[in-house]
Structure formats: C-alpha cells, structure tokens
Amino acid sequence: MTVSPAPSRVPLRIGVRKLLFGALGALSTPHHLDRYLELADPLLTTVANRARITSIDTSVHGSTTLTLRPARPCRFEPGQHIQVAVVIDGVRHVRTLSPAIVPGSRDVVLTVGTRSGGLVSGHLAEHARVGDVVEVGDGAGNFVLPESRPSRLLMISGGSGITPVLSMLGAIASESGTSAVTFVHYARTSAHVPRRVELDALASLPNVEVVLAHTRGEGGHLHGRFERAHLDAVAPWFASTPTYVCGPSGLVESVRDLYAAAGSSDLLHTEEFTPPAYVVDPDDASGSVSFTESGIVAANTGATVLEQAENAGLAPEHGCRMGICHTCTAIRNSGCTRDVRTGDLDSEPGGRIQICVSAPVGNVAVEL
C-alpha cells in the first residue's frame, strides 16, 4: 500500500493570511490597514518593512554605524545594497546603503559615511536616536561574490565602502571553503577605520589578510593614496585574481585604470558610494526641459534631470543619486541626454534613463 504524504499546510496558511488582510483592508477603508496598525507599533505594517534602531556608534571620524532590527528579515546577498527611507522634518528621504547581517540574528548593520552637506548622513550622525524607526527594502545590485568561490580573492575598500566588503568577508568566514582573501582598506588615519572589532576578528583567520592603508596618518601597513606599488607590495598576483572594490569614486577610478593597463578589467568588480564629479558643459545648457506628466517646462541649466526637476518644484522618486539603485529611472520622450559618469550621449526616443546621472543636452522631454 502506498501512503501519500500529507499536503503542505504552508500554502493554506498563506491563503488564509491574504484573505484576512484583504478583509481587514476592506473594513479599514478609506485608510490603508497600515494606518491603524502603526498606531499600535510603527513596525506593524503589511507593505513596507520597517526597522528599529537598536544602537548607534559615532566614535569613528567621518562615519556612523547603525544596528537595525527589522520587523521582517531583509533578503540580500552579501555585497548588495538596500534602500533605507528616513523621515526628516516630515519629508521621506531614501538612500541606498550596503548592509551586513549580524551572525545568528536578523539584525542589520549599516555604516554611513558623513558627507559635507549630506542631509541624511548628517541627520543620522547628529539626530538619530536608539528607538527611531526607518524603512528598509530588500537587496539589489550585482556587487556579489560568485557562487563558485575562487581559490584567491582581492578586496579593496575606502571609507564607508568597507560595509559591503565586510559583508562578503563575513560570508566567506562562515563557509568551510578555503578561499584566501587579501583585504586592503583605505582610511585617512587609524581613527577613521570603522568596525575595528570585526576587522580584528577577520584578521585572526588563517585565510584572511587585512591590510590597512592610511592616506594621511602613520601606523598603517601602507601609506598614501592608492597606487600600483601598494598592490605590488601586498598582492603582486593582483592582475590574475578576481578583485572587488568599493569606495569613493577617486579610489575606484584609480583601480580601474590600473586593471585596464594590466589587461585585467574582466576580473574587476566595482561599486561607488560617492556621486560622480560633474561639471556642467556650457554647450549642453541650452533649450528647455519639458516634464510632460506635470506640464512644467524649465530652461535647461545643464544640471542633471533630477536636479532640474527638483528645482522646478517636482519630487521625483530617487534613492542613491549616483546611478546605483535605478530608483529614479524615467522615460525620455525626446531629445538627447549625457551620462555624467561616462560622458556618453543617448538620444533614442522612448529610452529609459537614470535621471540622477543624466544631464539634458539642448531640448529634452522627460515623463515626470
């Protein structure tokens, strides 16, 4: 006699849960169910995933490290970024940050570099308090380790770019594999190096070498800004090794140039956490920018579409402001735009552009 396995109760539970939320949603009209749930607890939502700040560390110069406890686990691969929404003076601001999971917990750790004039980074450094609630999303991005781990890896980071690299290193440390990793981190001085407890723990592992490079202070293993001599000293095999780099655009660009010269660009994986330096080309600043959905037309200043939209009184959805998260993607109906990161021009009608890194060239119409 064949005994059939008992049917799974999981789909039934999911179905019942959807029916329950649907019924409650109907009863809560005209407001969304979340409007009532958050009165009991800000973390109780059916749509967004919210997280409570459980610790704040501002002891390291130039950065703030937050530990968050989300209502639901964040789903992301080590190295990916998530969107974090913070309400400041009643206005919701979204930024793209790289998280790390605390082993054995669903807590999320974020290290945020404090930029001069940075609205969100400044708020978190000066005004955030334990118990505050933020909104978090799931992971996105291709800055991740390959499924088949290579025998050797090189990782380079600068400033708050250390976060995704530490997340990757944590994943490697938790595995039983034998990948050998050399990790080079650039900071101004020893006082600017975040997450020292984690770094020291990683450095004690037999397959991980941690190299600290100080650009302005003594005491590190290397000194000064990135140059080939640094890799020749600590990773002379770099040109034949998969390499992951995250940090300020200057550091990332220098590493790109070196790998291109060595013919090893295909081994390089990069992520930048600072907006690209962009100087408006006077020849581009002509004509007008039409925001077709809102009916607003403004003189083209040559700045990015996002900046010009905000100056025109619009509030387009956006996240990182540096071309990473793709939250700000919009359709360009007509005209030509320049990618401020590469200088490339694009005039395909109906093309989708990232408005935070696209500057109009002459007359342009965008669906905003």
TATARA-V719066 format. One record per pair of residues at least 4 apart in sequence whose C-alpha atoms are under 6 Angstrom apart, sorted by the first residue. I is the first residue (numbers start at 1). J is the second residue. Records with the same first field share a line. If there is no record, write none. Layout:
I=J / J
//
This chain:
18=22
21=25
25=33
28=33
34=38 / 45
37=44
38=42 / 44
43=50 / 71
49=135 / 136
50=70 / 71 / 134 / 135 / 136
51=68 / 69 / 70 / 71 / 133 / 134
52=68 / 69 / 131 / 132 / 133
53=67 / 68 / 130 / 131 / 132
54=67 / 68 / 130
55=66 / 67 / 130
56=65 / 66
57=64 / 65
58=64
60=192 / 194
61=192
62=113 / 114
63=112 / 113 / 114
64=111 / 112 / 125
65=110 / 111
66=109 / 110
67=108 / 109
68=107 / 108
69=107
73=106
74=138
75=138 / 139
76=138 / 139
78=167 / 168
79=143 / 144 / 164 / 167 / 168
80=139 / 140 / 141 / 143
81=97 / 98 / 139 / 140
82=96 / 97 / 137 / 138 / 139
83=95 / 96 / 136 / 137
84=94 / 95 / 135 / 136
85=93 / 94 / 134 / 135
86=92 / 93 / 134
87=91 / 92
94=319
95=319 / 320
96=319 / 320
98=164
99=109 / 110
100=108 / 109 / 167
101=107 / 108
102=107
111=160
112=160
113=160
114=121
118=122
123=127
124=128
151=179
152=179 / 180 / 181
153=181 / 242
154=181 / 182 / 243
155=183 / 243 / 244 / 245
156=183 / 184 / 185 / 245
157=161 / 162 / 185 / 245 / 246 / 247
158=185 / 186 / 247
159=187
161=246 / 247
162=166
166=170
180=207
181=208
182=208 / 209
183=210 / 211
184=211 / 212
185=212 / 213
186=213 / 214
187=192 / 193 / 214
188=214 / 215 / 216
189=214 / 216 / 217
196=200
203=208 / 209 / 210
212=220 / 221
213=220 / 221 / 222 / 223
214=220 / 223
215=223 / 224 / 225
231=235 / 236
232=236
239=264
242=267
243=268
244=269 / 270
245=270
246=270 / 271 / 272
247=272 / 273
248=272 / 273 / 274
249=253 / 272 / 274
259=264 / 265
260=264 / 265
275=322
276=341
280=302
284=302 / 361 / 362
285=300 / 301 / 302
286=300 / 362
287=300 / 362 / 363
288=298 / 299 / 300 / 363
289=297 / 298 / 300 / 363 / 364 / 365
290=297 / 365
291=295 / 296 / 366 / 367 / 368
292=367 / 368
293=367 / 368
303=359
304=356 / 358 / 359
305=309 / 355 / 359
306=355 / 356
309=314
310=314 / 315
317=328
318=327 / 328
319=327
321=356
323=357
328=354 / 355
329=353 / 354
330=352 / 353
331=350 / 351 / 352 / 366 / 367
332=350 / 351 / 365 / 366
333=349 / 350 / 365 / 366
334=349 / 364 / 365
335=347 / 363 / 364
336=346 / 347 / 361
337=345 / 346 / 358 / 359 / 360 / 361
338=343 / 344 / 345 / 358 / 359
339=343 / 344 / 357 / 358
340=357 / 358
//
